[in-house]
Amino acid sequence: MAYKAFALQYRPKNFDEVIGQDHIVNALKNAITAKHIHHAYIFSGPRGVGKTSLARIFAKAINCQDGPTVTACGKCPSCTEIARGASLDVIEIDGASNRGIDEIRELRESAKLSPAYSRFKIYIIDEVHMLTTEAFNALLKTLEEPPEHVKFIFATTHPQKVIPTILSRCQKFQFNLLPIEKIVKKLKSILAVEKVDVEEGLLYALARAASGSFRDAESLLDQIVPVISEKGEVGDILAFLGIVDEDTLNNAVKAFLGKDPVGAFNLIDKICRDGKDLGVFLSGLIEALRNLLLAKLSVKTFTQIVELPQTSREFLSATAKDHSVPDLLRGVDLLIGAKELAHRLGVVRIPLELAFVKFAQGNIVQSPVPAKEEAASAPAPEKNVKVTLRDEVSLEIDNLDMEDKPLGPSNADTDGQQGPDDGMLLSQVKPKWPAVIAQIQKVRVAVAAHLARAVLFSSSGTTLCLGYARKDLFHKESIESEKNRAFIEKIIAEAIGKKVVIKFVEINTPGVPPPVSAPKPAPEAVDTLSADAGGDSDNFVNDILDAFNGKIHTGE
């Protein structure tokens, strides 16, 4: 007898064998019992969760010689031919390869013909979302008013790609991903028939790697059974599949939370040499720390929703007692950051190792700015330097062109002479800032748009610092030309009646207050500003030049 893959050999043959989709099974059973069978159904959900299998079971139930019945006999010609995929009245169509309008026209013509010998002619269209819009529209009339002997069952992994006019004419059923426990239970039943012994930890690893798809789990099991039979023992069979086992994850958790980067480096190196996927390992480690958080916050919740082997449950429960919630949260944040960085770099190992080192080193916090008497003796910061203010807001200042003087208390007064900085300039500009932006907008719309993203950050004598968050660096770069700087300085000077020097800086840390909004000012506020801010005859040209950082060439 020819060998059949587990996914085919152990495909569910009746409603009772379908796992993890009880809400759909019960609804279909009730419809059959009440003889309330709709003419069109759409089964949607992830791959490998039983959509096509349940469509065949439903087709057998309503076409069975003893039916419609929820317990098809499995012996009549209709049942046996549907099981073999050879029924003339149950037509399975692959929507990916029969997606055009011509194929749907043929379907419409054949749907008019009566069934050969069954009760209904049933069309099962898999991956129906692959049909073209024209094909959907061609099917619409038949779907809206089908012959009494025709039923449609559509299966799709992307229901959002099915046009609404089709969806509105179908009964929709959403299939769920299968819980790990149910996948493991089904795999055990398969192994019992095959008379193969497999460790429970291995089955949990397979179920987790399948990500809720039972077909994927069956395929993985099908792959390892010959190897297990040949060796007579499981051994390190997961290395054969590139799957990270529970023991490796638990050891990684120990190394991570134990702040043992050297042990972690050795573990990561072993995972790489074994040919396992570091991306899968990183995701598993994040999930393990998430489970630790649950165990720390609520033992009851952890017991109810976390599906793991008993040994891993006990390990995580014991480990959670020794660590605080902030520590676990910081670990999760570091690992998620490593995953995002790995995605950008295309390399997992280095960001992962760095996450282990950072967690082991703890929080590295810069010391606050010293008091005024200490600041006076401190050396001036270099350009492109990071500073930490008293409110612990970290900044990165780009091209600090303030005669190499720090942003703290300064010695420049309004006449350019040295004097104390009391923040007076900032307090003078802040109430007039909306009116300033409104005046700029009347003359240079693009400049106003870029300036609206700035934060009124600090002042030192006649110098006003405007800060831009890292995500808004485009606006900073677009506005910091000498022409724009001089224009903004002129408008602000006219608003407050004194000379101003503008500096643009980069804000390096979230948590800085958002930019001052620019609501439409009252007319009297605008009237206090000069109407002549450079003329408005060339507004459009100026805005284009600002947006693209361009220059006008005379053509000489």
PAPAKE-352957 format. One record per residue (C-alpha): chain; residue number from 1; y, z, x negated. Coordinates in steps of 0.02 Angstrom, whole numbers. Layout:
   dogu   lumfi       yy       zz       xx
      A     NUM        Y        Z        X
...
//
This chain:
   dogu   lumfi       yy       zz       xx
      A       1        0        0        0
      A       2      172      -48      -67
      A       3      281       95     -125
      A       4      429      140      -13
      A       5      581      235      -73
      A       6      605      410       -4
      A       7      763      354       88
      A       8      657      227      186
      A       9      494      323      197
      A      10      571      483      264
      A      11      704      407      375
      A      12      717      505      540
      A      13      615      425      680
      A      14      672      529      828
      A      15      815      640      881
      A      16      730      799      821
      A      17      718      736      642
      A      18      906      703      627
      A      19      988      841      524
      A      20     1166      903      524
      A      21     1229      800      672
      A      22     1181      910      819
      A      23     1344      877      914
      A      24     1307      690      920
      A      25     1121      708      954
      A      26     1153      823     1101
      A      27     1287      708     1174
      A      28     1172      556     1165
      A      29     1026      653     1239
      A      30     1133      710     1385
      A      31     1194      533     1415
      A      32     1014      469     1422
      A      33      958      610     1537
      A      34     1105      582     1655
      A      35     1081      392     1645
      A      36     1262      381     1592
      A      37     1239      258     1449
      A      38     1400      176     1391
      A      39     1405       -7     1341
      A      40     1486       21     1169
      A      41     1478      160     1039
      A      42     1558      178      868
      A      43     1474      292      740
      A      44     1594      336      598
      A      45     1575      448      447
      A      46     1533      455      261
      A      47     1390      357      185
      A      48     1212      419      196
      A      49     1233      541      341
      A      50     1126      452      470
      A      51     1236      329      565
      A      52     1119      179      563
      A      53      964      287      580
      A      54     1032      370      737
      A      55     1082      199      806
      A      56      901      142      791
      A      57      836      303      869
      A      58      957      281     1015
      A      59      903      100     1035
      A      60      720      154     1043
      A      61      760      290     1170
      A      62      845      173     1294
      A      63      725       27     1267
      A      64      564      127     1266
      A      65      436       70     1394
      A      66      436      248     1465
      A      67      626      262     1460
      A      68      765      279     1451
      A      69      702      442     1377
      A      70      754      565     1242
      A      71      574      566     1177
      A      72      526      386     1143
      A      73      339      357     1138
      A      74      342      264      972
      A      75      190      162     1025
      A      76      252       31     1147
      A      77      297     -143     1081
      A      78      483     -106     1092
      A      79      471       57      992
      A      80      357      -13      857
      A      81      459     -171      832
      A      82      623      -75      822
      A      83      543       40      692
      A      84      491     -112      590
      A      85      660     -196      612
      A      86      578     -345      696
      A      87      635     -327      877
      A      88      705     -482      959
      A      89      813     -376     1073
      A      90      886     -256      944
      A      91      990     -361      825
      A      92     1059     -279      668
      A      93     1208     -368      591
      A      94     1291     -334      424
      A      95     1477     -339      459
      A      96     1518     -366      275
      A      97     1427     -534      264
      A      98     1452     -590      446
      A      99     1635     -552      464
      A     100     1708     -717      520
      A     101     1755     -786      689
      A     102     1612     -912      688
      A     103     1479     -775      675
      A     104     1560     -679      818
      A     105     1563     -837      925
      A     106     1375     -853      899
      A     107     1354     -671      946
      A     108     1452     -699     1107
      A     109     1343     -846     1156
      A     110     1180     -755     1119
      A     111     1239     -600     1213
      A     112     1240     -702     1374
      A     113     1051     -727     1362
      A     114      937     -597     1440
      A     115      826     -486     1331
      A     116      657     -558     1283
      A     117      556     -412     1351
      A     118      661     -253     1330
      A     119      776     -165     1450
      A     120      934     -198     1348
      A     121      992     -318     1214
      A     122     1070     -204     1082
      A     123     1184     -260      940
      A     124     1199     -139      794
      A     125     1342     -196      681
      A     126     1349     -101      517
      A     127     1512      -89      418
      A     128     1603     -158      569
      A     129     1772     -124      487
      A     130     1740     -275      375
      A     131     1762     -397      519
      A     132     1921     -499      513
      A     133     2059     -474      640
      A     134     2017     -643      717
      A     135     1834     -592      732
      A     136     1882     -429      815
      A     137     1991     -521      939
      A     138     1851     -644      976
      A     139     1736     -497     1012
      A     140     1861     -408     1121
      A     141     1829     -498     1286
      A     142     1640     -478     1274
      A     143     1662     -295     1228
      A     144     1780     -266     1373
      A     145     1668     -346     1506
      A     146     1494     -360     1431
      A     147     1341     -420     1527
      A     148     1245     -276     1606
      A     149     1099     -300     1487
      A     150     1204     -286     1325
      A     151     1245     -130     1224
      A     152     1346     -120     1063
      A     153     1329       12      925
      A     154     1454       -3      783
      A     155     1436       94      620
      A     156     1578      114      495
      A     157     1637      222      351
      A     158     1819      174      383
      A     159     1858      189      570
      A     160     2044      177      535
      A     161     2018       -6      487
      A     162     1948      -49      659
      A     163     2086     -118      770
      A     164     2142       -1      910
      A     165     2095     -123     1049
      A     166     1913     -112      993
      A     167     1917       77      970
      A     168     1988      101     1144
      A     169     1836       17     1221
      A     170     1706      121     1129
      A     171     1641      298     1138
      A     172     1679      370      966
      A     173     1565      490      870
      A     174     1617      564      702
      A     175     1473      607      584
      A     176     1490      756      467
      A     177     1444      779      286
      A     178     1281      876      276
      A     179     1281     1059      218
      A     180     1195     1093       53
      A     181     1071     1213      134
      A     182     1010     1081      257
      A     183      993      951      120
      A     184      890     1073       15
      A     185      780     1116      163
      A     186      745      931      197
      A     187      709      897       13
      A     188      583     1040       13
      A     189      493      963      162
      A     190      483      796       70
      A     191      414      880      -87
      A     192      285      972       18
      A     193      219      805       82
      A     194      225      730      -93
      A     195      141      887     -164
      A     196      268      907     -303
      A     197      339     1074     -360
      A     198      523     1079     -404
      A     199      628     1231     -446
      A     200      752     1283     -312
      A     201      898     1278     -434
      A     202      862     1095     -467
      A     203      863     1055     -280
      A     204     1031     1141     -259
      A     205     1099     1041     -405
      A     206     1038      879     -325
      A     207     1112      928     -157
      A     208     1279      970     -235
      A     209     1282      807     -333
      A     210     1247      711     -171
      A     211     1414      775     -100
      A     212     1349      792       78
      A     213     1255      626       83
      A     214     1071      650      119
      A     215     1028      473       67
      A     216     1105      506     -105
      A     217     1004      666     -120
      A     218      843      572      -75
      A     219      882      439     -205
      A     220      910      570     -340
      A     221      748      658     -292
      A     222      657      492     -293
      A     223      720      464     -470
      A     224      659      629     -543
      A     225      489      646     -457
      A     226      400      524     -575
      A     227      475      613     -726
      A     228      422      783     -661
      A     229      247      719     -624
      A     230      232      646     -798
      A     231      291      804     -887
      A     232      204      925     -771
      A     233      361     1034     -774
      A     234      543     1021     -731
      A     235      615     1057     -903
      A     236      795     1002     -926
      A     237      775      862     -799
      A     238      957      871     -747
      A     239     1006      798     -916
      A     240      906      646     -864
      A     241     1022      624     -714
      A     242     1182      682     -800
      A     243     1200      826     -676
      A     244     1264      996     -730
      A     245     1144     1135     -681
      A     246     1189     1307     -613
      A     247     1149     1399     -775
      A     248     1269     1290     -874
      A     249     1407     1319     -746
      A     250     1376     1507     -749
      A     251     1383     1508     -939
      A     252     1546     1410     -932
      A     253     1618     1537     -811
      A     254     1569     1677     -932
      A     255     1651     1589    -1078
      A     256     1808     1548     -979
      A     257     1838     1718     -901
      A     258     1776     1807    -1058
      A     259     1914     1716    -1154
      A     260     1789     1646    -1279
      A     261     1858     1474    -1326
      A     262     1738     1455    -1474
      A     263     1588     1477    -1359
      A     264     1669     1359    -1235
      A     265     1693     1226    -1369
      A     266     1509     1237    -1414
      A     267     1458     1227    -1231
      A     268     1568     1075    -1200
      A     269     1500      992    -1355
      A     270     1322     1020    -1295
      A     271     1364      947    -1124
      A     272     1433      791    -1207
      A     273     1282      773    -1322
      A     274     1166      790    -1173
      A     275     1252      642    -1092
      A     276     1318      740     -943
      A     277     1479      694     -855
      A     278     1621      809     -910
      A     279     1720      760     -755
      A     280     1578      824     -645
      A     281     1568      981     -752
      A     282     1755     1013     -734
      A     283     1747      991     -545
      A     284     1598     1109     -538
      A     285     1691     1239     -642
      A     286     1842     1231     -526
      A     287     1726     1255     -377
      A     288     1642     1403     -464
      A     289     1811     1489     -489
      A     290     1854     1453     -308
      A     291     1691     1538     -258
      A     292     1739     1686     -368
      A     293     1905     1699     -276
      A     294     1813     1703     -110
      A     295     1695     1837     -174
      A     296     1845     1938     -234
      A     297     1945     1920      -73
      A     298     1804     1937       53
      A     299     1621     1966       18
      A     300     1579     1925      199
      A     301     1668     1756      192
      A     302     1589     1718       24
      A     303     1416     1754       95
      A     304     1445     1646      249
      A     305     1521     1487      177
      A     306     1463     1474       -4
      A     307     1298     1380      -22
      A     308     1217     1423     -188
      A     309     1050     1482     -255
      A     310     1024     1670     -242
      A     311     1040     1694     -431
      A     312     1210     1609     -434
      A     313     1269     1709     -284
      A     314     1224     1871     -371
      A     315     1306     1815     -533
      A     316     1470     1767     -448
      A     317     1473     1927     -343
      A     318     1452     2035     -498
      A     319     1578     1934     -600
      A     320     1712     1941     -464
      A     321     1718     2132     -477
      A     322     1776     2124     -658
      A     323     1924     2007     -634
      A     324     2088     2012     -537
      A     325     2148     1884     -411
      A     326     2299     1833     -519
      A     327     2181     1800     -666
      A     328     2069     1691     -559
      A     329     2217     1598     -485
      A     330     2286     1564     -658
      A     331     2116     1498     -711
      A     332     2105     1381     -562
      A     333     2282     1318     -596
      A     334     2242     1283     -778
      A     335     2083     1188     -735
      A     336     2168     1087     -599
      A     337     2305     1045     -723
      A     338     2172      992     -849
      A     339     2093      879     -718
      A     340     2260      797     -678
      A     341     2299      773     -862
      A     342     2125      701     -892
      A     343     2156      576     -753
      A     344     2317      518     -836
      A     345     2246      513    -1013
      A     346     2075      443     -968
      A     347     1996      580    -1075
      A     348     1921      740    -1004
      A     349     1866      836    -1158
      A     350     2034      877    -1239
      A     351     2124      938    -1080
      A     352     1970     1041    -1035
      A     353     1962     1124    -1207
      A     354     2149     1158    -1201
      A     355     2129     1244    -1033
      A     356     2000     1362    -1109
      A     357     2117     1402    -1255
      A     358     2269     1428    -1144
      A     359     2175     1549    -1032
      A     360     2110     1644    -1183
      A     361     2286     1660    -1256
      A     362     2359     1724    -1093
      A     363     2534     1690    -1027
      A     364     2655     1637    -1161
      A     365     2825     1693    -1099
      A     366     2985     1662    -1193
      A     367     3091     1816    -1223
      A     368     3248     1828    -1117
      A     369     3419     1789    -1187
      A     370     3482     1937    -1288
      A     371     3632     2038    -1237
      A     372     3807     1975    -1281
      A     373     3818     2076    -1441
      A     374     3649     2004    -1499
      A     375     3692     1828    -1443
      A     376     3848     1829    -1552
      A     377     3741     1846    -1709
      A     378     3604     1725    -1651
      A     379     3602     1551    -1733
      A     380     3661     1405    -1628
      A     381     3519     1308    -1546
      A     382     3473     1136    -1607
      A     383     3481      981    -1501
      A     384     3340      953    -1376
      A     385     3307     1139    -1372
      A     386     3229     1247    -1236
      A     387     3330     1398    -1179
      A     388     3285     1538    -1060
      A     389     3424     1613     -955
      A     390     3433     1791     -890
      A     391     3357     1736     -724
      A     392     3207     1668     -822
      A     393     3246     1486     -780
      A     394     3187     1378     -925
      A     395     3291     1226     -967
      A     396     3272     1081    -1085
      A     397     3441     1013    -1136
      A     398     3445      831    -1190
      A     399     3568      777    -1324
      A     400     3673      934    -1314
      A     401     3842      870    -1371
      A     402     3946     1027    -1363
      A     403     3989     1044    -1548
      A     404     3817     1123    -1570
      A     405     3868     1276    -1467
      A     406     3746     1361    -1348
      A     407     3766     1359    -1161
      A     408     3794     1546    -1152
      A     409     3963     1630    -1171
      A     410     4076     1506    -1257
      A     411     4246     1507    -1339
      A     412     4331     1355    -1261
      A     413     4474     1382    -1140
      A     414     4566     1254    -1036
      A     415     4677     1203    -1182
      A     416     4532     1173    -1299
      A     417     4567     1337    -1390
      A     418     4437     1470    -1412
      A     419     4421     1599    -1275
      A     420     4290     1689    -1168
      A     421     4190     1597    -1034
      A     422     4191     1686     -867
      A     423     4115     1546     -763
      A     424     4283     1511     -681
      A     425     4265     1322     -691
      A     426     4099     1325     -601
      A     427     4169     1437     -464
      A     428     4318     1319     -443
      A     429     4213     1161     -431
      A     430     4074     1226     -316
      A     431     4176     1239     -153
      A     432     4252     1067     -181
      A     433     4089      982     -234
      A     434     4048      903      -63
      A     435     4224      832      -54
      A     436     4208      766     -233
      A     437     4048      673     -192
      A     438     4125      607      -30
      A     439     4274      539     -126
      A     440     4161      459     -257
      A     441     4056      382     -119
      A     442     4211      295      -49
      A     443     4237      207     -215
      A     444     4066      199     -304
      A     445     3919      222     -185
      A     446     3784      211     -319
      A     447     3870      342     -429
      A     448     3881      460     -280
      A     449     3696      437     -242
      A     450     3646      480     -420
      A     451     3769      626     -429
      A     452     3703      701     -266
      A     453     3539      740     -356
      A     454     3627      849     -486
      A     455     3636     1039     -488
      A     456     3800     1126     -526
      A     457     3721     1225     -665
      A     458     3845     1312     -780
      A     459     4017     1300     -858
      A     460     4091     1341    -1028
      A     461     4279     1330    -1042
      A     462     4323     1154     -985
      A     463     4143     1096     -996
      A     464     4042     1081     -835
      A     465     3853     1059     -850
      A     466     3764      958     -715
      A     467     3575      982     -716
      A     468     3439      860     -664
      A     469     3259      908     -629
      A     470     3125      815     -725
      A     471     3077      715     -570
      A     472     3259      656     -557
      A     473     3281      594     -736
      A     474     3304      417     -670
      A     475     3465      474     -585
      A     476     3523      562     -743
      A     477     3492      409     -852
      A     478     3579      297     -724
      A     479     3738      399     -719
      A     480     3770      460     -896
      A     481     3862      307     -963
      A     482     4036      338    -1033
      A     483     4117      238     -892
      A     484     4032      342     -757
      A     485     4067      504     -850
      A     486     4253      466     -863
      A     487     4260      416     -680
      A     488     4176      579     -622
      A     489     4285      684     -736
      A     490     4440      604     -661
      A     491     4388      639     -482
      A     492     4342      821     -519
      A     493     4504      847     -616
      A     494     4606      784     -468
      A     495     4508      899     -352
      A     496     4535     1061     -449
      A     497     4696     1017     -542
      A     498     4632     1038     -719
      A     499     4545      940     -855
      A     500     4354      938     -852
      A     501     4221      879     -976
      A     502     4052      833     -897
      A     503     3884      863     -982
      A     504     3718      806     -908
      A     505     3567      916     -946
      A     506     3382      912     -900
      A     507     3307     1057     -801
      A     508     3132     1087     -865
      A     509     3064     1215     -741
      A     510     3042     1214     -552
      A     511     3121     1359     -464
      A     512     3299     1307     -505
      A     513     3400     1298     -343
      A     514     3404     1126     -261
      A     515     3552     1012     -285
      A     516     3708     1057     -187
      A     517     3701      951      -31
      A     518     3844      836        8
      A     519     3883      849      193
      A     520     4023      742      257
      A     521     4181      843      216
      A     522     4320      879      334
      A     523     4462      750      330
      A     524     4583      878      259
      A     525     4464      911      114
      A     526     4457      729       68
      A     527     4644      709       86
      A     528     4670      833      -56
      A     529     4589      709     -175
      A     530     4673      557     -246
      A     531     4639      397     -152
      A     532     4661      297     -310
      A     533     4500      329     -405
      A     534     4482      163     -488
      A     535     4508       43     -343
      A     536     4383      -15     -213
      A     537     4397     -203     -231
      A     538     4250     -211     -350
      A     539     4140      -81     -263
      A     540     3992     -196     -238
      A     541     3995     -261     -417
      A     542     4013      -86     -486
      A     543     3865      -23     -384
      A     544     3755     -165     -445
      A     545     3805     -132     -625
      A     546     3770       55     -604
      A     547     3601       28     -523
      A     548     3540      -89     -660
      A     549     3639      -18     -807
      A     550     3720     -188     -830
      A     551     3874     -256     -915
      A     552     3995     -397     -875
      A     553     4003     -533    -1007
      A     554     4159     -639    -1016
      A     555     4064     -791    -1077
      A     556     4171     -815    -1231
//
